[in-house]
Amino acid sequence: MRRLRPRTLRPRTLLPRTLRARLTAGLVVLLALGCAAVGVAAVVGLNGFLTSRLDEQLSEVGVRFPASLEHGGRLPGGDEHDEDGDTRRQSSGTLGARLLNGTVTHAAVVPSSGAETTDLTVDLTTADQHALAAVPVDGRAHTLHLSALDEYRVRATEGLDGDVLITGLPLEPVESTVHRLELVAGIVFGVTLALAGVAGALWVRWSLRPLSRVAATATRVSELPLASGEVALPPRAPEPDPRSEVGQMAGAFNRMLGHVEDALTKRHASEERLRSFAADASHELRTPVASVRGHAELALLHPGPVPPEVTRALERIAAESSRMGEMVDDLLLLARLDAGRPLERRPVDLTRLVLDAVTDARAAGPGHRWTLDLPEEPVTVTGDEHRLHQVLANLLANARLHTPEGTQVTVTLETDADTARLRVHDDGPGIPEALQPRIFDRFTRADHRRTKTGTGLGLSIVAAVAEAHGGTVTLTSTPGSTTFTVEIGMSGPT
């Protein structure tokens, strides 16, 4: 069975992240490719041109110099040479070599005009001699590398007595000219690329200014609290030429903001009508509910004989009327908090509130184990004492009603520099994971594993009161451990 090798993660290439950087980098890369193409073409063209000129000079030189190297020989045309070779009309560095039967018999180089020595001979290595012997005798110029000398363009021609005469001119002037061109081209192209990069970055930045404004407007919109309440969107992004891509995008973005603003306005108006309806309905229901409960309690006090069925019905009417009254009061409180009604702002001894709330909970739930963990010094915050007491009472009632008897409930109060932190922890069965994300929503009830006592508004009131005090409430729950944490600023709501 073939074993598969584990795939290795390749590191991400260091590519530019922003559109501006990518456009600038692309411009510079394209310009660099263009400069490289121009530079290569110029170097290749100049090298070919100078080499052709050198070949023409090599043809003009002929074989006078190599033919003059053989002592006692005859030059083409019948002229005699001297012992040291005929260097007349020969440029410095000209190579002359005579081969007989594939063996180099004579080799010399014309010295420069300022040279101290007049010796024309050159010591060739065996490899150089073999290289000279391998030059085709075709009368054409060939490039040859001689370790004793350097790069040469050489031409081999048959002599008058069966020998081979080789004439060569150095390639050093051609190479130095080409290298100089490469250096100049590199400097010029480097400066050009640097200037083009700076100019391109400025041009791209200027061209993308409308896009940056659209991004800035989108950033400001993303920072707005769009979840609820009245939302004032920032001014629209400026629209450049609508015929450009950026202008079209800015126009579409502004139209989208207009639709979002209309939708938010309609939603806010709907929420305001709903809050007003809830507040008005709760306010109007308080009186008839109280009246129904009062009549039911009065009927239960009737001294005459009442059938048991009627008594049971009256008791249920009184109980449900009481429950409905509590629900109406809770709805009215939530409506007022949603409307932003200001809370009382005065010093509140949070430690005393915790003691009183736990005492009340211990009396209501004697089957539970209640423990306290309080700091040595009293904790005082600025807020609404009645509402903060309601927060504690709701959390403790939630722990009492939704856990079996024998459950230990621990209330912890602690502070840091500017925050009071209240925790209510129990070791009961916990809250189902599917219910936790919406535990603070209104009318949220636990499933069959927890009792259905209550209106389903207690934790909603906890969250609303904490938010009205500039704080937060969070939940962490697993089987055997449930903790509600309320954080409130020491200075109260801002």
Protein Blocks (a to p, Z undefined) as FASTA:
>chain_A
ZZdddddddddddddfbfklmmmmmmmmmmmmmmmmmmmmmmmmmmmmmmmmmmmmmmmn
mmmlmmmmpghiacehhiacdfkopaehiaehiacdddeehiafbdcddddfkbmbfcfb
dcddfklmmmmmmpccehpacddddfklmcddddddddfkopacdddddfklmmmmmmmm
mmmmmmmmmmmmmmmmmmmmmmmmmmmmmmmmmmmmmmmmmmpcfkgojddddddddddd
fkbmklmmmmmmmmmmmmmmmmmmmmmmmmmmmmmmmmmmmmmmmmmmmmmmmmmmmmmm
pmbdcdfklmmmmmmmmmmmmmmmmmmmmmmmmmmmmnopacddddddfklmmmmmmmmm
mmmmmmbccdddddfbdcdddddfklmmmmmmmmmmmmmmmccehiacdddddddfklcc
dddddfbebjafklmmmmmpghiacdfkbccedjhlmmmmmmmmmmmnopacdddddehi
acddddddfklpZZ
